[in-house]
Amino acid sequence: MKQDKLVYVETFGCQMNVSDSEKIVTLLRGLGYNPTSESSRADLIILNTCSVRAKAEQKVYNILNNYKGLKRQNRRLILGVGGCVAQQEGERLLAKVPHLDLVFGTHNLHQLPALVRGAEAGQRQAEVAFIDTETRLNLFPADETEGGVTRFVTVMQGCDNFCAYCIVPHVRGREISRRSADILDEIAAMADRGVKEVTLLGQNVNSYGLKSEGELDFAGLLRSVAVIDGIERIRFTTSHPKDISPGLIACFAELPKLCSHIHLPAQAGSDVVLSRMDRGYSRTEYLAKIAALRSARPDIHITGDMIVGFPGETDADFAGTLSLLEEVRYADLFSFIYSARPGTKAAGFDDEVPREVKQERLLQLQDRQRAMTLELHRSLVGSSQEVLVEGVSKRGDQLYGRSSGNRIVNFAGGEEMIGTFVPVTITRAYQNSLLGELSKQ
């Protein structure tokens, strides 16, 4: 009896890539491939890559080299690379990795079934052509069988900002928004399958619809999602500070379903550095947006991104970043050492900060942020948090879920609670999570 073919998808980077990996699995099911969590059992391995951070390309080459042994053991194994590194490297990947079978870029995911069929017939192919029309967002089938508690929904792709350090516009293309009617139909279908929470995704969700005549803006889209029966929570990511509108801020005051969390990357706390980064806002303007958000939703938890060691960053500039941390008091922060990405404006800057200085600044930044995150978590001890239960914790003897403010909460309870909202009293604070017990009714 013929067994089903198995596909292993390894995902790197952001939530956009997680969403793309879900689409990959959906597309490959049509070819008879079912997902597996074990690469050693797979008939097809796909690396869905990200090239935003340093040494991303080398990491991919190292992983591909590690898979050489599996390829020797199973000559029928198909090995493919997609995502941003694939978009950036293209045919070079095939040339450098003889055991690699296929490469597909960020705009070519819909061509994956044809590429896999070709690989099954012994062909080696790369497809990385850009499709800068709105049709690219309508090429991927929605999984009409997948339910779950939470789901990602792509609402737009690409970015028009061209920040000096950022490779996203070069590997993801320009901003294109999906039709709101299609988005709302997709979310309504998810609600019918039991989904309780959706996260709207885009490289810059704030600019959703602004290039489409007669279309909703992002605040209008949020309001339309909020009236869909069955959807109880709405999240979104990622936001660009310069595009946070008064209408979007008003949504936090007026839409109870909109979660008390926003990811709002500042990237630096110095006006000089922000200007060199081409971010389009000042420190004062950023802090004004933070103040307006907290006025609209006093319990909002703010997370962000920060880059240290951008070319020309002085000790005074870095001190500005540290002081911004103290003013905003982020719930969490993703922080990175600057690394030049090919094709970006900043790659041509020559006033590089010494590596050891970058590393010291990153450690200082991360140490302070860890302390602030723990302080926040300790302040929540004794409070009751409404938790959407998402599943069984990694330990296996507890359930886990998230608060509206995007805090992970673990507690004891039966699996029948998965997919429901329960009140949990926080009893203990950890660095990355909270421990609680079901609140007494």
Secondary structure, DSSP 4 states (H G I P E B T S, - for coil): -PPPEEEEEEE-SSHHHHHHHHHHHHHHHTTTEEE-S-GGG-SEEEEEE--SSTTHHHHHHHHHHHTHHHHHH-TT-EEEEEEHHHHHHTHHHHHH-TT--EEE-TT-GGGHHHHHHHHHTT--EEE-----SGGGGGSS---SS---SEEEEE-EE--S---TT--HHHHH-S-EE--HHHHHHHHHHHHHTT--EEEEE-TTGGGTTTTSTT---HHHHHHHHHTSTT--EEEEE---GGG--HHHHHHHHH-TTB-SEEE---B-S-HHHHHHTT-S--HHHHHHHHHHHHHH-TT-EEEEEEEES-TT--HHHHHHHHHHHHHH--SEEEEEE----TTSGGGG---PPPHHHHHHHHHHHHHHHHHHHHHHHHHTTT-EEEEEEEEE-TTSSSEEEE-TT--EEEE---GGGTTSEEEEEEEEE-SS-EEEEEPP-
